[in-house]
Amino acid sequence: MKNFRNLILPALVFIGLQTYANTKEPLNTANPDDDGKGKIVGQIVDEKSEAPMEFANIAIYNEVDSALVTGGITNEKGQFEIENLRYGDYYLVANFIGFDEKNINDIKIDGTNRVHDVGEINLEASTVAIGEVNVVADKAAVEYKLDKKVVNVSQVISAIGGTAVDVLENTPSVQVDIEGNVSLRGSGNFTVLIDGRPSVLSGSDALRQIPSSAIENIEIITNPSAKYEPDGAAGIINLVMKKNSMNGLNGIVNASVGTGEKYRGDFMLNYRFEKVNLFFGADWRDEINNGNMASERETYFNDTTEYLNMSGDRNWIRGGHRFKGGADFYIGNNTTLTLSGETGSSERGNEGGGRTENFTIPASEFIYSISEETSERNNDFYTLNMNFQHKFDDQGHRIEATAFYSDETGTDNEIEGELLADENFNPTNEYLSNVSTFETEDEQDLRLKLDYTYPFSEDGRFEAGYQGRLESEKETLEFRDFNQATNSWVINDEYSSATDFQRDIHAVYSTYSNKIGEFAYMAGLRGELTVREIQNTNAANVSSLNRFDLFPTAHISYPVTQTTDVTASYSRRINRPSGRDLDPTPNYYNRYTIRFGNPDLEPEYTNSYELGLMKRFGETRSFMSADLFRRVTNNKIDRTQELGEDGIFYLYTDNFDKDYSTGLEVTGNWNYKKWLILNASVNVYKYKITGDLNGESIDRESTNWGGRMNTTFKISDDSRFQLNAFFRGKSVSAQGESGAMFFTNISYRQEFMNKMLSATVSVRDPLGTGRFERTSYGEDFESWFRFEREPRVVMLTLSYKINNFKEDRGGNGGGGGDMDMGGGEF
């Protein structure tokens, strides 16, 4: 080996000197500022999607002897700048894995052409198999764009075998609690899109159902432009699904098993030939998530205090299956038609039970009981999608039409029983309460969209479009009491109802974007007409709404240097009350708690402001960003509880004055010598809520903060270890506060068979710290609740790639919000 090094070193020196001699030209003595060097600039884009290609490779060769001179990679805008090139003749080679490389010849750098702009270089997806090429480069775990953050799912190995929720546990701006509920910068009011289209399920429910192995990346859009629907005060979470673009048959198969009866599986196949691309996939899930809860409640009546203590198990059952498929038809070089659909069912259930202790001080008789709670929710659904796109030229001038239809039917059956017990909690045959609710729903949703994009200059673009949402839903709720004498269920009309909901939203929008020098800006305006009617059997009149709203947006960016960007944005958003919030029918939780909806609820309107600074470091994909944000919500919707004279707690939903969130989020991604990647973020914000409750002020505020860390150790090209940690501090609400929370995850992935097969082992919450606490209080009550999830859950996932399956890079299947059809609630 030593002799080999002794031979290589002189050879490298000789090649370097020869290259220098071939490229060296005499300095221009007529211009003393001419140092005899120049640069090559340009941009690389995907020829098919017209999307800028970040991390594409550029190699510069000497035209005389084809010696490699230097090279580089593109930034997030697909742009590159190769500096310090001595005067001479060169050619350029641009390439990206999975794309055909392209050569640019006849590049001459001299005193009259010191900056050679090669313009836009279009790369076309490769039509041949990758073969035995080893790809060891990684994307950044989180990438920053002008209006969004992009989370590359492949870099979060702790989420392998999990769902979208598991990915989001490690995402800046996103928080996930112990029960898997997702919030965006402290708010659970966000919209979920799948490839830019609405999900059949909404919010956290949708994210819990999508396997992470089917997701290419997740886009976090906290300040969407006017092109997006304004639902979700906190913004949009868009899941961009995987789809292959290679010729022939290829695909991927995943299977997972975990402790505590957790099983998942999915596969995706793709077959492309000539002018047609076919794709088909399915996923299946059957798992139980175990946990336990405890609660304490004190109520005050004059000189008497009543205590109600509960403890027991709370387990979540999640299951279901889904089949999806479709085809892309390439009608000529500039026209594409995509037809797709999916069908399946989802199953959600809860099982719980425990001990209840009820007594008063001054002392009275203790009442001991055993509670049994079960719920089972089943939904059958199908969706149909059609997307048509025509490009007038290769500069982005295009028109796109999208139609989406979904149909969902489901049932929800819940049984709540409480058996009298002795002091040792041995149950008797006497029920203190035994009730059941049976709910049915039938929901249809039709979305239509037409978008037109006209690039009137190299940097200028005009967009306009129409979107229509036609929604219909019918629900019935039967409340049943158990008659022990007849051993049968009897319908209680007081708590039963039927609801007929209709809502149409018609919207038009326009955006205008351009640049003044390096200063880029985009302004947009959206107008929406909403017509809504709700008929409920417990309401005397039809509740109707006819309203027109305007939603302005603005985005600006400025590159302070080649590696430093400043951005700012503003958007106005809306949170429409859900049908559950509007339904006036009493909802019987148990004999201690009853909930009411409010048909007079008004929507929330949020003004959101952001100011960001991002700094990239060299070619290591390391960066640091800082985002200042302020969010002001009017007509704040929140839930309150009151103690009735009968000792029952009544829950209500109402509009309060406002709430405010003002803070700073700092995120960093650090690559150290290719074997260590550290991604971390910290956010601190001031939260304040204002308003009145029963004539008394509920004004309160808190300083909230949280952080997360994702550390990846690359042990070798085929193995890596990852550690995740998450922390969220305390926060206040209208009638209480939630406690701090901390948990960790660890995982290890090993590749086999030239990366065709991989095995991943992960352990969730190895320290057993995952718990959630909440305290609520009023003038005549105080309550405390705690939930702990199952710790140290071990998951094993096996993945097998068929024919070198690769992810589609921004091709078909939406992504980037271009096919946004919205979401939201009633």
N, C-alpha and C positions, 0 to 999 in steps of 0.2 A: 504493500500500500504506500510506503514511503517513497519508493522509486516511482510509482505512478504519479504521486503528487509532484515530484521533481520534474517529471516530463510535462505535466499539464500546465504548471505555472509559467514556464517560458513560452509555451504555445499561446496562452491567453495574452501575455504581454505582447507577443508578435502580432496577434490578430488585432489587438487594440491599437497598436502603432500603425498598422496597415490601414485600418478604418479611418484613423485620424488623418493620415496622409491623403487618403482618397477624398475626404470631405473638406479639408482645409483650403481656404482661399485667402488671398492677401486682404488685409483690412482696407477699407475705403478711406484712403488718406485725405480725400477731399472733405470728408465729414468726420470730424474728430469724435463725435458721439456714436459713430457706427462701430460696434464691437465685433462685427462679423458674424452675428448670430440672429436667428429668427425663430418663428414658431408656426405650428400648424394647428388650426382650430376647426371645429365642425360639430355635428350632432348625429347620433345614431338612433333610428327609430325602427319599430317593428313594421314591416311593409304592410302587413295585413290589418293590424289594429290601429296603426299610426301612433301607438303609444311610445313615448321615450323609453329607451332601454338603459337602465342603470346597471353599472358594473360590466358593460360590454368592454371587450379588450381591443386595444389599438396597438399595432406594432409598426414601427417605422424602419424601413430597410434602405440601405444605400443602393441606388440604381446601378452603380458601376459593377459591384460584385455581389449584390444581394446579401450583404452582411447586415445583421440586426444591429441597429444603432441605439434605439431606446423604445419606450412604449408607455402605456398608461391605461386608465380605465375611465369610463364616463361617470358623471355625477347623476343625481336623481332626475335631472332634466334631460339626460341622454347626451349632455355636452362634454366635450373634452378640449384640452389645451396642452399641447406638447411643446415645451419651451426649450431654450438653450440649444437649438439646432444650428450647427455651423453651416455657412453658405454651401450649397451643393444641390445635387439632384437626388430625389428620393421617390419611393412609392410607399403606400400605406395599405395595411391589411387589417380589416375590421372583422371581428368574429364574436360569437356568443354560442355557448353549448346548445345544441339542438337547432342551430341556424346555419345556413350556408354562408361561408366567409365571402367577403367582397374586397377586391383590390381597387385602389385608386392610384393611377399612374401619373407620370409627368408632373411631379410636384417639384418646383424649382424655388429655392430660397436664395435671394441675393439682395443687394442694396436697394433695388427698386421694388422688391416684393418680400419684405421682411415678415409679413403676416400672411400666410396662405390659408384661405378659408375654403375647405373642400365642400362646404354646404351640408345638406342633409344626406346621410347615407342610409339607404333602406336595406334591412336584412330580411331575407325570406326564410321561413321555417324549413328545415332540412327535410327532404323527401326520402332520405335513406336512413336506415337504422343506425343508432349510435355505435353499436357493436361493443367492443371491449374497452371503450374509453372510460377511464376512471375519473370521476368528478369529485374532487375533495374540497373545492371552495364552498364557503357558506355565505348565504345572504345574511344581512344584519337582522337580528331578532326583531327590531322595530325600525322602520324607515319613515321619514318625515316628508310629506308632500305639502303643497301650498295650502290645501284645505283639509288635510286628514293625516292620521297616523296609520301605517300599514304594518300589521303584525304577521310575520312569516311563521306559519304554524309549524313547519318542518324544523324550526330551531327551538321549539319548546318541547323537548322530549319527555318531560314530566306529564304532558297532556296526551301522550300516545296511549291509545286504548280508552280515552276518556271522551268528553263531549266539548262543545264550544265553551261551556262554563269553565272547564279545566284550563283551557288556553287563556281565558280572560283573567284568571287568577294572577297572571304574570304580565298584565298589560298596563302601561301608563294610562292614567285618567279613569281607570275602571276599578271598582271595588266589588268583591264577592264575599257575601257573608257565609256563615257556617251551613245554612240551609240551602245554599246554592242560588240565592237571590242576588242579581246583578244590579249595580247602580253605576251611573256615569257621572263622575265628579260629585258624588254625594246624592244624586237623584236617581230614583228608580223609574222615572218617566222618560223613556227613550223609545225609539222605533227600531225594530229588527227587520232587516231586509236579507233576502237570499238571492245572490246574483242581481241585486238591484230591484228585486220584486218582493212583495209582501209575503210574510210567512203565514201559513194557516193558523199556527199558534202565535201568541204574542209574547213580547218581553222575555222574562227568564224562562218561561215554559218552552218557548221555541228554542232557546239556546241549550236547554237540557236535553233536547231530543236529537240534535245534530251531532253525529260522531266526528271527532276531530280529524280522523284519518281521511274524511271526505272533503276537508276544507283546505284550499290552497293558501289563502290569507284572510285576515279579518281587518276591515277598514273601520277606524274610529273617527267619526266626523262630528266634532263638537259644535262647529258653526257652519252648517250646510248652506250652499248657495240657493238662489230662488228656484233653480231647476228641481230641487228636491222638495217633497212635500214637507210642510212645516210641523207635522205631528211629532211630539216628543220634545219636551222643553229642554232636555239635556243634550239632544242630538240623535245621531243615527249610528247603529252598529250593523255594518253590511258584511255578510259572509260570502266570500267569493269561492265557489266550489271548484274542485279539480275537474279538468277535462283534458284529454290527451289530443294531440294534433299530429301524431306520426302516422304514416301509412301502415296498412296491415292491421293485424289484431294485437292488442296489448291491453294491459290492465293491472289491477292490484287487488290482493285479497288480504284482509285483516281479521284476526280472531283474538279475543281477550277473555281472560278468566281472572277473577279476583276473590279474595277472601270475603266471607259473609254473603255468599250466593250472588255473585255479580258475573254476568255473562254478556258479551257483546260480539257481534260479527258484522262484517260488511264486505262488499266487493264492488268493483267497477270495471267494466269492459268497454273498449273502444275499438271500432273498426272503420278505417278510412280508405276510400278508394276513389280516384279521379275527382268527381264533383260532388261526392256525398260523404258525409261523416256520420256514423251511427254510434250511439252511446247508450249504455244500459247499466243499471246498478241496483243494489238492494242493501238494506241494513236491518238488523234485528237486535233487540235488546231485552234483557230480562234480569233485573237486579233488585236487591233490597238494600236500602241505606238505613242502617240502624242508628238510634240515638236515644237519649233520655232527657226528660224535662222535669223541672220543679218550679212551683209558683207559690207565692204567699200573698194574701190580700187582707187588708185591715179596713173595716168600715166603721164609721163613728156615728152613733145615735145618742145624742145628749151625753149621759154619763156611762153609756155602754159601748164597748168595742167588740165587734164580731170578727173572728179570725177564720179564714178559709185557707187551708194548706193542702197542696196537691203535689204528687210526685209519681213518676212512672216512665214507661217506655213510649217512644214515638218513632215509628219506623215508616219510611217512605218506600213504596213499591213503584218502580218505573219499568215499563215494558212497551212492546209494540214492534211493528215491522213496516217497511216502506219499500215500494218498487218505483223506480223512476227510469225514464228512457226518452229518446228523441232522436232527431236527425237534423243536421245542417245541410242545406242544399245550396251549392255555389252556382248561381244562375249568372253566368258570365263572369267577367273579371271584377265587376264593381257591385254586384247585387248578391245578397245572401238572404235566405229564408230559413228560419229555425222553428221547428215544431217540437214541443216537448210536453211531458206531463208526468205526474206521479200519483200514486194511490197507496193507501195503507191505513193503519189504525194505530192509535196511541192508547196506552193504558197507564193510568195514574191512580194510586191508592195510598191510603194511610191506615196504619194499624197502631193502636195505642191503648194503654190501660194503666191503671195505677191506683194509688190509695188517696182518699180524701178525708180530711179531718176538719170538722166544723164545730166551733164552740164560741162562747162569749165570755167576757170578763166585765162585770162581776160574773162569777162562775154559773154555768147552767149545764144542762145535760150535754155530753159530748155525742156527736153524731159521726159514726165511722161508716165509710162506704167504699165500694170498689167500682171504679168506672171502666167501661168498655167502649172504645170508639173504633169504628171501621168506616171507611169510605172507599168507593170504587167508581172511577170515572173512565168511560170508554168512548172514544171518538173514532168514527170512520170518515175518511176524507179523500178527495181527489182534486187535482188542479190540472188545468190546461193552459199552455203558453204558446203564443205565436209572436215571432219577432221578424220584422222585415227591414232590411237596411240597403239603401242604395247610395253609392258614392259617385258624385258628379265628377270628381277629380281626385288626385292623390294628395291634395293640400288640406283635406279635412272638410270640404264642402259635401254635405250629405243630408239625407232625410231618413228618419227611422220611425217605424210604427210598431207599437206593442199592444197586445191584448192578453189579458190574464183573467181566468175564471176559476173560482174555487167553490167547493160545496162541502159542508161539514155537518154531520149529524152525530149526536152523542147523548149519553145518559150519565147521570151522576146520582149515585145512591149512597146515602149516609145514615148510619145507625148510631145513636148515642144512648147508652144505657148506664144506669147507676143503681147498684144493688146495695141494700142495707147490710152492714157487717157488724161483727162484734169488735171489742177493743183490740183483739189480735188480728183484725182484718180478715176474719173468716166470713165469707159471704153467706147471707141467708137467701131465701127464695122471694123476698119482698123487694120490689122495685120502688126506689124513690122517684125515678124518672126513667121512661123508656120511649124514645121518640125516633121517628125516621123521616127523612126528606128524600123525595125522588124528583129529579129535575131532568127535563128533556130540552134539547135545543136543535134547531134546524137553521143553518146559516148559509147564505149565498153572497158572493162578492164578485162583482164584475168591474175590472179596471181597464180603461182605454187610454192610450197615450200616443201623441204625435209630436216628434221633435224635429226641428230644422236648425242646421248649423251652417253658417256662412262665414268663412275666413276672408275678410275684405283686405287684409294685408298680411305680411309675414308674421306679425305679432298680434294683429287685431282679429277679433272674432265676435260675431253676433249670433245669439241663440234665441229661439222662441218656440213655444209649444203650448199644447193643450193637454190637460189630464182630466179624466172623468172617473168618479168612484160611485158606484151604485150598490148599496148594501141593504140586505134584508135579513132579519132574524126573528124567529118565533121561539119563545121559551114558555114552558109550563113548570110550575112548582107545586108539588103536593106535599103537604105536611101531615104526618100521621102519628096518632097516639096509639100506644099498645094497650089493648083491653085484656087484662089478665083473666077476667071471668070467661071471656069467649076465646081467648088465645088467638086474637086476630088484630090486625091493624085497622084503625078507623081514621078516615080523612078529617082533618081539622081545617074548616074553611077560613078561619081567622088568619091563619098563616099560609094559606095557599093562594096562588095567583096564576095568571097567564099574561104574557107580554108580547105585543106585536111592535117591532121596531123597524123603521124605514129611514134611510138617510141617503141623500144624493149630494155629492160635492163636485162642483164644476170649477176648474181652475185654468187660468192662462198665466204664462210667465214670459219674461224676457230678461236676458243678461247681455251685457256689453263688456268686453275685455280688450285691453290694448296695453302698449308700453310707451312710455316717454323716456327715451334713453334706456337705462337699466331699471327704471321704476315701472313695475307691472301693477295693473289694477283691474278689478272686475266689479261691476255694479249690477244689481238685479232687482226686479220687482215682481211680486206674485200677487194676483188677486183671486180670491176664492168666494164662491157663493155656496152656502150651506143651507139645505132644506131638510128638516128632520121632523118626524112625527113618532110619538110613542103612545100606544094605547095599553093601559094596564087595567085589569078587572077590579083592582082595589082603588082606582082613581076615577073620580066623577067625570073628568074631562080628558080630552086628548091633549097631550103635551106637545106643542109644536114650536118650531124654531125656523126663522128665515133671516139669515144674517150674511153680510158681505164683509170680508176682512182683507186688509192689505198687509203684505209681509215683505219689507225691504231687506236687502242684504248687501254687503260690501266686503271686498277682500283686496288687500294691497300687499306687495312684497318688494323688497329692494336688496340686491346683493351688495353688502358693504364691501366685501372682498370676494375673491373667487371661492372661498371656503366658509364665508359667513353670510347668513341671510337674516333679514328682519321681515316679519310678517305682522299684519294686523287684520282683524275681521270683525264684522258685526252682523247679527241676524235677529229677526223677530220670529218667535215660535209660539206654538199653541199646544195645550194639553186638553183634549176633549174629555169630559167625564165619561167613565165607563158605564155600561148598562147596569152593572151591579150597584154603582154609586147612585144612579138615577131611579132605581126601582124602589117604590115606597113600601113594598110589602115587608112586614117584620120577618127577619131571618133569625130563627131560633138556634143559637149555638149550643146552649145547654140550659139547665134550669137556673143558672146564675147570670147568663148573658144573652141579650137579644139585640140584634142590629137592625137599623132602619136606613133605607136609601133616601135621597133627596132629589125629587124631580125638578126643583128650582135651581139646581147647581149651575153656575156659570163656568165657562172654560177658563183655564189659566192662560195668561199671556206673559211670555218671557222675553226680555231684552238681554241678549248675550253679547259680551265684548271680550276680545282676546288680543293680546300683544305678545309676539313671540320672537325669540332670538335663537338661532341655531348655528353652531360652529362645528365644522368637520375637520378632522385631523388627518392629513396625508392620504395615503391610499390604503389605510388599514381598516376603513369603514368605522373608525371610532368617531364619536360625535358627542356633543353636549348641547342640550337645549333648555331654555327657560321660557315658561309661558305664564304671563300675568292674565288673570281672567276675572270678570265680574258678571254675575247673573242676577237680574232683578225680576222677580215673578209677581205679577199682580193677580188678585183673586185667588190667592193660594188655597188649594184644596187640601184639607187635612181631616183626620178622624179624631173625634173626641168621645169621651165616655162620661155618663152621668149616673149617679146612684138614685134610683127611684125610691119612693116611700115603701114599696113592697120589698125592698132589699135586693132588687134585681138591677144589674148594670145594663144600661142602654147605650149602645154605640151609635153615633151619628156622624155624617159626613157633611161638611159645610165649607163655604168660602170665607177665608180670613182676609186680612189686609194684604200683606206682602211678605215675601222672604227674600233675603239677600245672601249671596255667596261671593266673597271677594278673596282672592288668594293667588298663590304662586306655586307652579309645578316645575320641578327641575328633573330632567331625565338625562342619563348618560349611558353611552355604549362604548366600552373600552376593549380593544383587541390587543392582547399582549403576546407577542412572539408566536402567534398561530396556535398555541396550545391552551390559552386561557381567554375566555370571553366573559366580560362582566357587564350586565345590563341592570341598571338600578334607577329608581325614581323616588322622589320625596315631594309631597304636596302639603301645603299649609294654607288654610283658608279660614276666614272669619265668617261664621254663619249667624244670621239674625232672622227672627220671625216676629212679625207685629200683628196685632189684631185684638179683638175683644171676644170673650166667652162669657155668656150670661151677665153682661154688663161689666165684667172685670177684665183688665188688661192681661194678655198672655205674652206681652213683649219679653223676649229673652234672647240671649246670644251665647255663643261658645266659640272657642278657637279650636278648630278641628285639624288634625294632621294624620298623615299616614305615609307609608313607604313600602317598597317592595324591592327584592333583589333576586336576580336570576344569574347564577354563576355556572358556566360550562367549562369543564376540563376535557380537552381533547387528548386522551391517553395515546391514541394512535389514529391512523386514517380510518380504522374500522371500529373504534370504540370510544365512547365518551361518557362522562359522569356529569350530572347536573344537580344543583342545589337551589331550591327556591325558598324564599321567606317573604311573609306578608304581615304587615301591621296596620291596624286602623285604630285611631284614638276615639275618645268619647265624643258624643254629639247630642244636641238638645232637640226636642220636638215641642209641639204645642202644649203637651201635658206631661212632659217627663224628659228622660234622656236614655241613651243607649250606652253600654259600656265599651271598653276597649277590647280589641281582639287581635290575636297573634297565632299564626300557624306556619308550618314548614312542609316541604315535600322534597324527597330525594329520588333520583332515578338513574338508571344505567342502561345504555344501549350498545349492542354488539352486532356488527354486520358480518354476514357469511356469504359464501358463493359469489364473490365479486359484487357485493352489495345487492344481490338479488333477494336475499333473505335477511331479515333483521329480527332480533329479539330484544324487547325492552322490559325491564323490571322497575317498577316504581313503588314507593311507599308514601302514602298520604298521611300527614300529621304524625310523624314518628315520635314526636315529643308528647303527644296527647294534650296539646294546649288549646285545641279548637273548641271554643265555646262562645256563646252569645248571651248577653244579659241586657235586660231592659227594665227601667223603673218608670212608673206612671203615678201621678198624684193629683188630687184635687182638694177642695175644701173639706170633704167628708169621706175621703178614702185615700189609700196608698197601696200600690201593688208592685210586686217584683216578679220577674220571669227569667228563667235561665234554660238554655238548651245546649246540650253537648252532643256532638256528632261522634260517630264510631271512629276511634283513632287507629292508626297503624294498619290501614287498609293496603294490602299488597296486591298489585295488578301485574299480570304477565301478558304481553302482547306479542304476537308473531305476525309479520308482514311479509308477503311474497309478491315480487313484481314479475309480471308476465311480459316477456319480450322487451325488457328495458323500458318499462313504463316511465314516462316523465310527465311533469305537470305542464299544463298549458300556460304559456306566459302571456296573459292579457289578451288571448284570442277570443273565441266564441264563449258564450255562456255568461255574458254580461260583465260584471265587475266594474269597479271604478265609479259605480253609481250611474252609469250611462243609461241603465234601464230601470231607474228608480220608479217604483209605483206606490211608494208610501207605506203606510201601516197605521198604527195608532189604535185608539179605542173608539167607543161610541162618541 
